[in-house]
């Protein structure tokens, strides 16, 4: 019961985050690793999508638990390099917002797509997230340490989602995972219209 209370507390904290706080502010004094590490966590769009990847991976089970988030991180780093180098990729904000909505729906519906399709889907979404991270690197930052920071933060957010999803499954509370997915999808809709 204590574990369930912890998971519910974490979900409540995430739900109370200011939904208008996007990760794409372009502001901040941090540089290098610290700036990269903070970037995914300061905006609800990135935060919710990355936790959703972990929740969905936990629902998929098997090797997807590590493969799906691993593909996300790999593609995010590659796209971050595009953003850092100034290569233009269109529809970044729309892609980030779509990822929140779609990943939330996938979790809410507990959709079990084949691992290859799941990997392709999260890989596409990772391009938008990674590009946003890379394009907003602070001027004084070292690209490698900045990228290491946002990659580590993403891995930690994925791990939080995996742990929450796995923990709720072990407690026979998978409906709470699906509820969290619904909340993420609704947040994505809210972010899209606000």
C-alpha positions as MATLAB code, in Angstrom:
seq = 'XXXXXXXXXXXXXXXXXXXXXXXXXXXXXXXXXXXXXXXXXXXXXXXXXXXXXXXXXXXXXXXXXXXXXXXXXXXXXXXXXXXXXXXXXXXXXXXXXXXXXXXXXXXXXXXXXXXXXXXXXXXXXXXXXXXXXXXXXXXXXXXXXXXXXXXXXXXXXXXXXXXXXXXXXXXXXXXXXXXXXXXXXXXXXXXXXX';
ca = [
       0.000    0.000    0.000;
       2.940    2.341    0.674;
       4.181    1.780   -2.882;
       0.754    2.612   -4.262;
       0.674    5.804   -2.197;
       4.107    6.758   -3.514;
       3.011    6.206   -7.116;
      -0.152    8.200   -6.599;
       1.843   10.995   -4.994;
       4.205   11.120   -7.963;
       1.254   11.169  -10.361;
      -0.329   14.005   -8.391;
       2.890   16.018   -8.488;
       3.103   15.564  -12.258;
      -0.533   16.579  -12.630;
       0.072   19.770  -10.670;
       2.978   20.920  -12.803;
       2.182   24.113  -14.669;
       0.997   22.847  -18.032;
       1.875   26.060  -19.778;
       5.557   25.634  -18.888;
       7.019   24.450  -22.162;
      10.595   23.285  -22.363;
      11.207   25.586  -25.318;
      11.786   28.864  -23.573;
      15.284   29.566  -24.828;
      16.003   31.137  -21.443;
      18.218   30.178  -18.571;
      21.677   30.736  -17.173;
      22.810   27.125  -16.875;
      25.256   25.727  -19.405;
      26.721   22.403  -20.423;
      25.612   19.260  -18.634;
      23.375   21.095  -16.147;
      21.451   22.938  -18.852;
      20.975   19.746  -20.821;
      19.909   17.810  -17.744;
      17.332   20.416  -16.705;
      15.891   21.015  -20.179;
      13.639   17.906  -20.421;
      12.253   18.396  -16.929;
      11.305   22.072  -17.073;
       8.534   21.738  -19.631;
       5.382   19.716  -19.214;
       5.433   18.635  -22.870;
       8.796   16.862  -22.635;
       8.243   15.610  -19.117;
       4.881   13.995  -19.871;
       5.999   12.446  -23.160;
       9.110   10.904  -21.663;
       7.270    9.444  -18.711;
       4.638    8.139  -21.133;
       7.345    6.324  -23.122;
       8.365    4.533  -19.914;
       4.778    3.697  -18.948;
       4.052    2.337  -22.422;
       7.286    0.311  -22.461;
       6.244   -1.252  -19.139;
       2.880   -2.153  -20.665;
       4.562   -3.692  -23.715;
       6.763   -5.865  -21.482;
       9.545   -8.177  -22.609;
      12.476   -6.675  -24.467;
      10.355   -3.629  -25.348;
      10.916   -2.427  -21.769;
      14.461   -1.464  -22.695;
      14.300   -1.391  -26.528;
      11.531    1.195  -26.954;
      13.056    3.771  -24.558;
      16.505    2.948  -25.965;
      15.349    3.807  -29.486;
      13.862    7.030  -28.163;
      17.146    8.070  -26.539;
      19.228    7.126  -29.591;
      16.993    9.043  -32.025;
      16.730   11.979  -29.633;
      20.523   12.319  -29.469;
      20.808   12.079  -33.267;
      18.130   14.745  -33.733;
      19.763   16.863  -31.044;
      22.873   16.952  -33.222;
      20.702   18.258  -36.084;
      19.340   20.969  -33.812;
      22.793   21.936  -32.583;
      24.132   22.138  -36.142;
      21.244   24.336  -37.270;
      19.696   21.915  -39.777;
      16.046   22.888  -40.263;
      13.392   20.370  -39.232;
       9.778   21.571  -39.619;
       6.851   21.238  -37.232;
       8.936   20.694  -34.095;
       6.459   22.068  -31.569;
       3.536   20.311  -33.277;
       5.481   17.037  -33.209;
       6.314   17.416  -29.530;
       2.671   18.143  -28.683;
       1.458   15.264  -30.864;
       3.811   12.949  -28.998;
       2.220   13.855  -25.662;
      -1.276   13.215  -27.003;
      -0.492   10.011  -28.926;
       1.712    8.460  -26.242;
      -0.952    9.254  -23.639;
      -3.579    7.521  -25.786;
      -1.310    4.497  -26.275;
      -0.867    4.180  -22.510;
      -4.552    4.826  -21.759;
      -5.607    2.171  -24.251;
      -2.784   -0.192  -23.241;
      -2.123   -0.690  -26.968;
       0.313   -3.525  -27.620;
       1.794   -2.758  -31.017;
       4.601   -4.920  -32.430;
       7.957   -3.866  -31.019;
       9.241   -2.698  -34.424;
       6.215   -0.424  -34.936;
       6.478    0.834  -31.348;
      10.157    1.616  -31.888;
       9.503    3.470  -35.142;
       6.733    5.497  -33.538;
       8.768    6.587  -30.514;
      11.766    7.167  -32.783;
       9.761    9.655  -34.841;
       8.599   11.445  -31.704;
      12.170   11.450  -30.374;
      13.301   13.400  -33.436;
      11.036   16.286  -32.446;
      12.121   16.209  -28.808;
      15.814   15.860  -29.612;
      15.771   18.611  -32.180;
      14.078   20.935  -29.690;
      16.763   20.153  -27.107;
      19.606   20.677  -29.556;
      18.226   23.818  -31.180;
      17.978   25.495  -27.793;
      21.449   24.768  -26.510;
      22.701   27.802  -24.584;
      25.371   29.694  -26.514;
      28.125   29.060  -23.957;
      27.391   25.339  -23.631;
      29.571   22.487  -24.738;
      27.410   20.418  -27.120;
      28.690   17.056  -25.881;
      28.128   17.720  -22.176;
      24.767   19.390  -22.908;
      23.675   16.341  -24.922;
      24.867   14.002  -22.173;
      22.746   15.988  -19.719;
      19.532   15.802  -21.700;
      20.135   12.128  -22.522;
      20.609   11.243  -18.835;
      17.511   13.206  -17.813;
      15.494   11.438  -20.504;
      16.737    8.028  -19.376;
      15.745    8.879  -15.808;
      12.257   10.010  -16.879;
      11.808    6.838  -18.933;
      12.973    4.793  -15.944;
      10.453    6.564  -13.697;
       7.678    5.628  -16.108;
       8.894    2.033  -16.364;
       9.150    1.686  -12.587;
       5.707    3.200  -12.055;
       4.097    1.040  -14.728;
       5.807   -2.129  -13.553;
       5.054   -1.371   -9.911;
       1.379   -0.746  -10.596;
       1.159   -3.976  -12.608;
       2.678   -5.942   -9.722;
       0.144   -4.356   -7.385;
      -2.666   -5.281   -9.780;
      -3.344   -1.586  -10.328;
      -2.809   -1.389  -14.082;
      -5.941    0.730  -14.371;
      -3.991    3.507  -12.654;
      -1.377    3.328  -15.407;
      -4.128    3.634  -17.980;
      -5.629    6.522  -16.008;
      -2.225    8.238  -16.056;
      -2.125    7.741  -19.828;
      -5.516    9.392  -20.128;
      -4.317   12.302  -18.020;
      -1.239   12.639  -20.224;
      -3.386   12.624  -23.380;
      -5.718   15.257  -21.930;
      -2.692   17.339  -20.973;
      -1.485   17.062  -24.560;
      -4.821   18.346  -25.793;
      -4.689   21.208  -23.306;
      -1.142   22.114  -24.325;
      -2.132   22.085  -27.989;
      -4.921   24.612  -27.528;
      -3.297   26.845  -24.918;
];
